[in-house]
């Protein structure tokens, strides 16, 4: 697996909420739970299911910091 993305977190799929066009995939990582919204077609193409080991690849064009 090669990618230009630099932020990869290994984790386990803990929930998949399938929709008609898009689905939510929750991944438990060492940094916490990450939710990704991807196409349902991608969920099916990857054969994703609860319990699968995956990598969450993160690309952010902007990260804001706020202090309450």
N, CA, C and O atoms as a GROMACS GRO file, in nm:
protein
  272
    1UNK      N    1   0.085  -0.117   0.000
    1UNK     CA    2   0.000   0.000   0.000
    1UNK      C    3   0.090   0.123   0.000
    1UNK      O    4   0.163   0.146   0.096
    2UNK      N    5   0.084   0.203  -0.105
    2UNK     CA    6   0.160   0.327  -0.112
    2UNK      C    7   0.064   0.443  -0.124
    2UNK      O    8  -0.041   0.433  -0.189
    3UNK      N    9   0.101   0.553  -0.061
    3UNK     CA   10   0.014   0.670  -0.061
    3UNK      C   11   0.098   0.794  -0.033
    3UNK      O   12   0.202   0.786   0.032
    4UNK      N   13   0.050   0.908  -0.081
    4UNK     CA   14   0.118   1.033  -0.050
    4UNK      C   15   0.073   1.087   0.086
    4UNK      O   16   0.134   1.180   0.140
    5UNK      N   17  -0.033   1.030   0.141
    5UNK     CA   18  -0.081   1.075   0.272
    5UNK      C   19   0.017   1.033   0.381
    5UNK      O   20   0.070   0.922   0.378
    6UNK      N   21   0.042   1.122   0.475
    6UNK     CA   22   0.141   1.095   0.580
    6UNK      C   23   0.079   1.050   0.712
    6UNK      O   24   0.150   0.996   0.797
    7UNK      N   25  -0.048   1.072   0.730
    7UNK     CA   26  -0.112   1.039   0.857
    7UNK      C   27  -0.194   0.911   0.843
    7UNK      O   28  -0.303   0.913   0.786
    8UNK      N   29  -0.141   0.802   0.895
    8UNK     CA   30  -0.209   0.672   0.891
    8UNK      C   31  -0.224   0.621   1.034
    8UNK      O   32  -0.127   0.618   1.109
    9UNK      N   33  -0.344   0.582   1.070
    9UNK     CA   34  -0.369   0.524   1.201
    9UNK      C   35  -0.426   0.384   1.183
    9UNK      O   36  -0.526   0.365   1.114
   10UNK      N   37  -0.361   0.286   1.244
   10UNK     CA   38  -0.409   0.149   1.239
   10UNK      C   39  -0.525   0.135   1.336
   10UNK      O   40  -0.522   0.190   1.446
   11UNK      N   41  -0.627   0.062   1.294
   11UNK     CA   42  -0.740   0.043   1.383
   11UNK      C   43  -0.828  -0.073   1.342
   11UNK      O   44  -0.795  -0.150   1.251
   12UNK      N   45  -0.941  -0.083   1.412
   12UNK     CA   46  -1.035  -0.191   1.388
   12UNK      C   47  -1.173  -0.132   1.364
   12UNK      O   48  -1.216  -0.042   1.437
   13UNK      N   49  -1.242  -0.181   1.262
   13UNK     CA   50  -1.378  -0.136   1.232
   13UNK      C   51  -1.469  -0.182   1.346
   13UNK      O   52  -1.475  -0.301   1.377
   14UNK      N   53  -1.539  -0.085   1.409
   14UNK     CA   54  -1.628  -0.121   1.519
   14UNK      C   55  -1.775  -0.105   1.484
   14UNK      O   56  -1.862  -0.161   1.551
   15UNK      N   57  -1.805  -0.028   1.378
   15UNK     CA   58  -1.943  -0.014   1.335
   15UNK      C   59  -1.948   0.036   1.192
   15UNK      O   60  -1.864   0.116   1.150
   16UNK      N   61  -2.046  -0.011   1.117
   16UNK     CA   62  -2.072   0.036   0.981
   16UNK      C   63  -2.220   0.068   0.973
   16UNK      O   64  -2.305  -0.018   0.998
   17UNK      N   65  -2.251   0.192   0.938
   17UNK     CA   66  -2.390   0.234   0.919
   17UNK      C   67  -2.408   0.259   0.771
   17UNK      O   68  -2.365   0.362   0.718
   18UNK      N   69  -2.472   0.163   0.703
   18UNK     CA   70  -2.488   0.171   0.558
   18UNK      C   71  -2.607   0.258   0.520
   18UNK      O   72  -2.715   0.248   0.577
   19UNK      N   73  -2.584   0.342   0.421
   19UNK     CA   74  -2.689   0.421   0.361
   19UNK      C   75  -2.699   0.387   0.214
   19UNK      O   76  -2.624   0.303   0.164
   20UNK      N   77  -2.792   0.452   0.145
   20UNK     CA   78  -2.810   0.424   0.003
   20UNK      C   79  -2.688   0.459  -0.079
   20UNK      O   80  -2.640   0.378  -0.158
   21UNK      N   81  -2.636   0.580  -0.061
   21UNK     CA   82  -2.522   0.628  -0.140
   21UNK      C   83  -2.392   0.632  -0.058
   21UNK      O   84  -2.285   0.600  -0.109
   22UNK      N   85  -2.403   0.672   0.069
   22UNK     CA   86  -2.284   0.682   0.154
   22UNK      C   87  -2.306   0.604   0.283
   22UNK      O   88  -2.419   0.581   0.325
   23UNK      N   89  -2.195   0.565   0.344
   23UNK     CA   90  -2.198   0.490   0.469
   23UNK      C   91  -2.099   0.552   0.567
   23UNK      O   92  -2.001   0.614   0.527
   24UNK      N   93  -2.126   0.533   0.697
   24UNK     CA   94  -2.034   0.576   0.802
   24UNK      C   95  -1.959   0.452   0.850
   24UNK      O   96  -2.018   0.349   0.878
   25UNK      N   97  -1.828   0.465   0.859
   25UNK     CA   98  -1.744   0.356   0.908
   25UNK      C   99  -1.669   0.408   1.031
   25UNK      O  100  -1.590   0.501   1.021
   26UNK      N  101  -1.696   0.347   1.146
   26UNK     CA  102  -1.628   0.386   1.269
   26UNK      C  103  -1.509   0.294   1.292
   26UNK      O  104  -1.522   0.172   1.288
   27UNK      N  105  -1.393   0.356   1.316
   27UNK     CA  106  -1.269   0.283   1.336
   27UNK      C  107  -1.211   0.320   1.472
   27UNK      O  108  -1.190   0.438   1.500
   28UNK      N  109  -1.185   0.220   1.555
   28UNK     CA  110  -1.122   0.243   1.684
   28UNK      C  111  -0.972   0.239   1.666
   28UNK      O  112  -0.917   0.138   1.621
   29UNK      N  113  -0.903   0.350   1.700
   29UNK     CA  114  -0.758   0.360   1.686
   29UNK      C  115  -0.697   0.393   1.821
   29UNK      O  116  -0.769   0.416   1.918
   30UNK      N  117  -0.566   0.395   1.827
   30UNK     CA  118  -0.498   0.432   1.952
   30UNK      C  119  -0.523   0.579   1.987
   30UNK      O  120  -0.506   0.618   2.103
   31UNK      N  121  -0.562   0.659   1.888
   31UNK     CA  122  -0.590   0.801   1.912
   31UNK      C  123  -0.738   0.825   1.945
   31UNK      O  124  -0.776   0.938   1.974
   32UNK      N  125  -0.820   0.721   1.941
   32UNK     CA  126  -0.962   0.734   1.965
   32UNK      C  127  -1.042   0.681   1.847
   32UNK      O  128  -0.986   0.619   1.756
   33UNK      N  129  -1.171   0.706   1.849
   33UNK     CA  130  -1.259   0.658   1.743
   33UNK      C  131  -1.264   0.761   1.630
   33UNK      O  132  -1.287   0.880   1.654
   34UNK      N  133  -1.243   0.714   1.509
   34UNK     CA  134  -1.249   0.798   1.390
   34UNK      C  135  -1.366   0.751   1.305
   34UNK      O  136  -1.383   0.631   1.282
   35UNK      N  137  -1.448   0.845   1.260
   35UNK     CA  138  -1.560   0.811   1.172
   35UNK      C  139  -1.531   0.864   1.033
   35UNK      O  140  -1.499   0.981   1.015
   36UNK      N  141  -1.542   0.776   0.935
   36UNK     CA  142  -1.521   0.813   0.796
   36UNK      C  143  -1.651   0.795   0.720
   36UNK      O  144  -1.720   0.694   0.737
   37UNK      N  145  -1.685   0.893   0.637
   37UNK     CA  146  -1.802   0.882   0.550
   37UNK      C  147  -1.750   0.852   0.410
   37UNK      O  148  -1.684   0.935   0.348
   38UNK      N  149  -1.781   0.732   0.362
   38UNK     CA  150  -1.736   0.689   0.229
   38UNK      C  151  -1.857   0.635   0.153
   38UNK      O  152  -1.963   0.611   0.211
   39UNK      N  153  -1.839   0.615   0.024
   39UNK     CA  154  -1.951   0.563  -0.053
   39UNK      C  155  -1.981   0.419  -0.011
   39UNK      O  156  -1.892   0.343   0.027
   40UNK      N  157  -2.108   0.384  -0.017
   40UNK     CA  158  -2.149   0.248   0.014
   40UNK      C  159  -2.084   0.152  -0.085
   40UNK      O  160  -2.050   0.039  -0.050
   41UNK      N  161  -2.067   0.196  -0.208
   41UNK     CA  162  -1.999   0.114  -0.309
   41UNK      C  163  -1.857   0.081  -0.263
   41UNK      O  164  -1.810  -0.031  -0.285
   42UNK      N  165  -1.787   0.176  -0.202
   42UNK     CA  166  -1.650   0.151  -0.153
   42UNK      C  167  -1.652   0.051  -0.037
   42UNK      O  168  -1.564  -0.034  -0.029
   43UNK      N  169  -1.750   0.062   0.052
   43UNK     CA  170  -1.763  -0.034   0.162
   43UNK      C  171  -1.775  -0.175   0.104
   43UNK      O  172  -1.709  -0.268   0.150
   44UNK      N  173  -1.860  -0.189   0.004
   44UNK     CA  174  -1.882  -0.320  -0.056
   44UNK      C  175  -1.761  -0.368  -0.136
   44UNK      O  176  -1.725  -0.486  -0.130
   45UNK      N  177  -1.697  -0.277  -0.211
   45UNK     CA  178  -1.579  -0.314  -0.291
   45UNK      C  179  -1.465  -0.362  -0.202
   45UNK      O  180  -1.394  -0.457  -0.237
   46UNK      N  181  -1.448  -0.295  -0.086
   46UNK     CA  182  -1.342  -0.334   0.007
   46UNK      C  183  -1.382  -0.454   0.092
   46UNK      O  184  -1.298  -0.513   0.160
   47UNK      N  185  -1.510  -0.490   0.089
   47UNK     CA  186  -1.556  -0.602   0.171
   47UNK      C  187  -1.547  -0.572   0.319
   47UNK      O  188  -1.522  -0.662   0.399
   48UNK      N  189  -1.566  -0.446   0.357
   48UNK     CA  190  -1.551  -0.407   0.497
   48UNK      C  191  -1.659  -0.470   0.584
   48UNK      O  192  -1.776  -0.478   0.547
   49UNK      N  193  -1.614  -0.515   0.703
   49UNK     CA  194  -1.708  -0.567   0.801
   49UNK      C  195  -1.652  -0.537   0.940
   49UNK      O  196  -1.533  -0.514   0.958
   50UNK      N  197  -1.741  -0.538   1.038
   50UNK     CA  198  -1.701  -0.513   1.177
   50UNK      C  199  -1.595  -0.615   1.216
   50UNK      O  200  -1.608  -0.734   1.189
   51UNK      N  201  -1.489  -0.565   1.279
   51UNK     CA  202  -1.379  -0.650   1.323
   51UNK      C  203  -1.259  -0.647   1.231
   51UNK      O  204  -1.150  -0.692   1.269
   52UNK      N  205  -1.276  -0.593   1.110
   52UNK     CA  206  -1.164  -0.585   1.016
   52UNK      C  207  -1.056  -0.489   1.066
   52UNK      O  208  -1.087  -0.384   1.122
   53UNK      N  209  -0.930  -0.527   1.046
   53UNK     CA  210  -0.817  -0.439   1.072
   53UNK      C  211  -0.799  -0.351   0.950
   53UNK      O  212  -0.792  -0.400   0.837
   54UNK      N  213  -0.791  -0.220   0.971
   54UNK     CA  214  -0.779  -0.124   0.861
   54UNK      C  215  -0.681  -0.014   0.899
   54UNK      O  216  -0.637  -0.006   1.013
   55UNK      N  217  -0.648   0.070   0.804
   55UNK     CA  218  -0.574   0.192   0.828
   55UNK      C  219  -0.664   0.309   0.793
   55UNK      O  220  -0.726   0.310   0.686
   56UNK      N  221  -0.670   0.407   0.880
   56UNK     CA  222  -0.740   0.532   0.851
   56UNK      C  223  -0.633   0.628   0.798
   56UNK      O  224  -0.541   0.664   0.871
   57UNK      N  225  -0.645   0.668   0.673
   57UNK     CA  226  -0.552   0.760   0.610
   57UNK      C  227  -0.616   0.898   0.613
   57UNK      O  228  -0.726   0.917   0.560
   58UNK      N  229  -0.548   0.993   0.675
   58UNK     CA  230  -0.607   1.124   0.700
   58UNK      C  231  -0.536   1.231   0.620
   58UNK      O  232  -0.413   1.241   0.622
   59UNK      N  233  -0.614   1.311   0.550
   59UNK     CA  234  -0.561   1.425   0.476
   59UNK      C  235  -0.642   1.547   0.518
   59UNK      O  236  -0.764   1.552   0.500
   60UNK      N  237  -0.574   1.645   0.572
   60UNK     CA  238  -0.642   1.766   0.616
   60UNK      C  239  -0.576   1.886   0.550
   60UNK      O  240  -0.455   1.906   0.562
   61UNK      N  241  -0.655   1.965   0.481
   61UNK     CA  242  -0.599   2.086   0.421
   61UNK      C  243  -0.593   2.198   0.523
   61UNK      O  244  -0.522   2.296   0.503
   62UNK      N  245  -0.668   2.184   0.631
   62UNK     CA  246  -0.664   2.284   0.737
   62UNK      C  247  -0.699   2.218   0.869
   62UNK      O  248  -0.792   2.136   0.876
   63UNK      N  249  -0.627   2.252   0.973
   63UNK     CA  250  -0.659   2.206   1.108
   63UNK      C  251  -0.666   2.329   1.196
   63UNK      O  252  -0.569   2.403   1.209
   64UNK      N  253  -0.782   2.350   1.255
   64UNK     CA  254  -0.802   2.466   1.342
   64UNK      C  255  -0.792   2.425   1.488
   64UNK      O  256  -0.830   2.314   1.525
   65UNK      N  257  -0.742   2.515   1.570
   65UNK     CA  258  -0.734   2.494   1.713
   65UNK      C  259  -0.819   2.600   1.780
   65UNK      O  260  -0.804   2.719   1.752
   66UNK      N  261  -0.908   2.558   1.869
   66UNK     CA  262  -0.990   2.652   1.942
   66UNK      C  263  -0.975   2.627   2.091
   66UNK      O  264  -0.960   2.514   2.136
   67UNK      N  265  -0.978   2.735   2.166
   67UNK     CA  266  -0.970   2.722   2.312
   67UNK      C  267  -1.098   2.783   2.368
   67UNK      O  268  -1.132   2.898   2.340
   68UNK      N  269  -1.170   2.704   2.450
   68UNK     CA  270  -1.296   2.756   2.505
   68UNK      C  271  -1.275   2.871   2.602
   68UNK      O  272  -1.372   2.925   2.657
   0.00000   0.00000   0.00000
